[in-house]
């Protein structure tokens, strides 16, 4: 009888250890998948307002770097992660006329952008053609955004991926 209780306890202990091992393996697997496929960062300012605001969190997909116009991407500028909108890709010509963004000679209507799109006096010169392997990005809050109008086109190698989700910060 005493031996039976010891066997039952050891079987239970073995089952608990097996379950703990499985949970650990699953957790490590999820962590590896997340770290290689996805990432997250906090929006550091209001340059993407109204799409995203200071303090919001974004989740991005690391493997999608085949950017198109209107994609939100995470990039690195001066050692910090920023979120900006792609407005032009390789081969496109970017200009600004009468407060409007002009891509390949066509004024771009931008839903959700309420401010004029002007070039900055201390920025790059326009028109500019986007070279291969680079993108031209702007913040949605055009008057308040440090973007390609200042630092020029962005090398795709200096980007982290495409934003797939914005988690709004709640204000209490």
C-alpha angles and dihedrals in degrees: 000000000000090000090052091055091049090051091049091050092047091047090051091047090049091050092049090050091048091050092047090050092051092049090049092050091049092047092050090047092052091047092051093047091047095048094049099038106028140030139176138212140176120249103245099199146004097268091114096048126167094023092049135356140205110298098019115130122229128200115208136192110232099200097058108084097140091107127195131191112284094027116134110225138182114232139169120245121173091345095307131104114243134176119226139161120250109232100167137022135197112317096019121121116222126202140152123227128174093345094310133113110240120199118188090345094307120112107237118228106211118196111213094023108111101170129077116265104231132166115242121246092228095042135087123304122259147259096047130176115219109237125224113282093024139092135204113231135190135185115239091234090067099184091049105041135102102211145128091316086071107027100027128227119351122235110235087226087068093057129091101203148278121316110243100173140018117206109203119226113233119226116211 
